[in-house]
Amino acid sequence: MLAKADLVRIALRYDTSMSRAMLRACGVFAREPWPKEPVKVSVDRYDGMRACFANFGSPMDGRAG
């Protein structure tokens, strides 16, 4: 079984709802995370994505039968 100090050390490594719940259960004050700003990316970054996901045929069409 892990000691309380080990659980706190592990929970402090992560910024997830489960780790924050563990910290609260252990009596350690942990601030709520700031809402993250959405990352703005250029539309040019997605060039070719439609071709990448296009379905030109089933991979099962060439199976040996």
Secondary structure, 3 states (H helix, E strand, C coil): CCCHHHHHHHHHCCCCHHHHHHHHHCCCCCCCCCCCCCCCCCHHHHCCHHHHHCCCCCHHHHCCC
